[in-house]
């Protein structure tokens, strides 16, 4: 059933290739700025699709199914592109950026698989408040990393070390 909330959710999925395209070339500040704007818009639609569905009584099985998938596709695409470019490196992550990205992706796939498996057994596994906070934290952190690509000269000096503010916040 194509309700406005479901259309918003589907728009996030459809926008992912454009987001990945804009992030693909490191050093293209305009691309990262456009990607940041698109990413923020996608995050806003993530909030409003659920809000509109609940407030208008348009909650549907399709929306309940697609919303977390749209989140995971969006997050996975950004993690994959930023990992491929080495953007997930940082003072605490070092050269383990690929492992960090893999851990996040494997966890997302495992939880999704568990939800689908339990759904087949008629066992409900609703999304917890903690899971919603985790998704919000991931989206804000990845947004900060995207913003770092748009603002590469936004640095802070601490002793002998130079930190890019958005990149450090994202990591």
C-alpha positions in Angstrom: 0.0 0.0 0.0 1.6 3.3 -1.1 0.9 5.8 1.6 2.8 9.0 2.1 4.9 7.4 4.9 5.8 4.5 2.6 6.7 6.8 -0.2 9.0 8.7 2.1 10.7 5.4 3.1 11.0 4.3 -0.5 12.5 7.7 -1.4 15.3 7.0 1.0 16.1 3.7 -0.7 16.0 5.3 -4.1 18.3 8.2 -3.1 21.1 5.8 -1.8 22.8 5.5 -5.2 22.9 9.3 -5.6 24.3 9.6 -2.1 27.0 7.0 -2.9 27.8 8.7 -6.2 28.3 12.1 -4.5 30.6 10.5 -1.9 32.7 8.5 -4.3 35.4 11.1 -5.2 37.4 12.1 -2.1 38.5 15.7 -2.3 35.4 16.8 -4.2 34.1 19.2 -1.5 31.0 20.2 -3.5 30.1 16.5 -3.8 30.4 16.0 -0.1 28.4 19.2 0.7 25.6 17.9 -1.6 25.9 14.5 -0.1 25.6 16.0 3.4 22.5 17.9 2.4 21.0 14.8 0.8 21.9 12.7 3.9 20.3 15.2 6.2 17.1 15.2 4.0 17.1 11.4 4.1 17.5 11.5 7.9 14.6 13.9 8.2 12.4 11.6 6.1 13.4 8.7 8.4 11.8 10.7 11.3 8.7 11.9 9.4 7.8 8.6 7.8 7.2 7.0 11.2 5.7 10.1 12.7 3.2 10.5 9.8 2.3 6.8 9.8 1.5 6.8 13.5 -0.3 10.2 13.6 -2.4 9.5 10.6 -3.2 5.9 11.4 -1.3 4.8 8.2 1.0 2.3 9.9 1.4 -0.6 7.5 3.2 -3.9 7.4 5.1 -2.7 4.4 6.3 0.4 6.3 7.2 -1.6 9.3 9.2 -3.9 7.1 10.8 -1.3 4.8 11.8 1.4 7.3 14.6 -0.5 9.1 15.8 -1.8 5.7 16.0 1.7 4.3 18.0 2.8 7.4 20.4 -0.2 7.0 20.9 0.4 3.3 21.6 4.1 3.8 24.0 3.4 6.7 25.7 0.5 4.9 26.2 2.5 1.7 27.9 5.4 3.6 30.1 3.0 5.6 31.2 1.1 2.5 32.1 4.2 0.6 33.8 5.9 3.5 35.7 2.7 4.4 36.8 2.2 0.8 38.2 5.8 0.9 39.9 5.4 4.3 37.7 8.1 5.9 36.9 5.9 8.9 40.5 6.1 10.1 41.0 8.0 13.3 43.1 8.3 16.4 41.2 5.4 18.1 40.5 3.4 15.0 43.9 3.6 13.3 44.3 1.1 10.4 41.4 -1.0 11.7 38.9 1.0 9.8 37.9 -1.9 7.6 37.3 -4.1 10.6 35.3 -1.4 12.3 33.1 -1.0 9.2 32.8 -4.8 8.9 31.7 -5.2 12.5 28.9 -2.6 12.1 27.7 -4.2 8.8 27.8 -7.8 10.1 25.9 -6.7 13.2 23.2 -5.0 11.1 22.8 -8.0 8.8 22.7 -10.4 11.8 20.0 -8.5 13.6 18.0 -8.2 10.4 18.3 -11.9 9.8 17.3 -12.7 13.3 14.2 -10.5 13.0 13.2 -12.2 9.7 13.8 -15.7 11.2 11.7 -14.9 14.3 9.0 -13.3 12.2 8.7 -16.6 10.4 8.1 -18.3 13.8 5.5 -15.7 14.6 7.7 -14.2 17.3 7.7 -10.4 17.4 11.0 -8.6 18.0 10.0 -4.9 18.1 12.6 -2.2 17.7 13.7 -1.0 21.2 14.3 2.6 22.2 18.0 1.7 22.5 18.1 0.5 18.9 16.5 3.8 17.8 19.2 5.7 19.7 21.9 3.5 18.1 20.5 4.3 14.6 20.4 8.0 15.5 24.0 7.9 16.8 25.2 6.1 13.6 23.4 8.6 11.4 24.8 11.6 13.3 28.3 10.2 13.3 28.3 9.3 9.6 26.8 12.7 8.9 29.7 14.3 10.7 32.2 12.2 8.6 30.4 13.4 5.4 30.6 17.0 6.6 34.3 16.5 7.1 34.7 15.9 3.4 32.9 19.1 2.7 34.9 21.1 5.2 38.4 19.7 5.1 40.0 22.8 6.5 37.8 23.1 9.5 40.6 22.1 11.9 41.5 22.5 15.6 45.1 22.3 16.8 45.8 20.6 20.1 49.5 20.5 20.8 51.3 18.9 17.9 48.1 17.4 16.5 45.6 18.8 14.0 42.1 17.5 14.2 39.4 18.0 11.6 36.4 18.8 13.8 33.6 17.0 11.9 35.9 14.0 11.2 36.8 13.7 14.9 33.2 14.0 16.0 32.2 11.3 13.4 34.9 8.9 14.5 
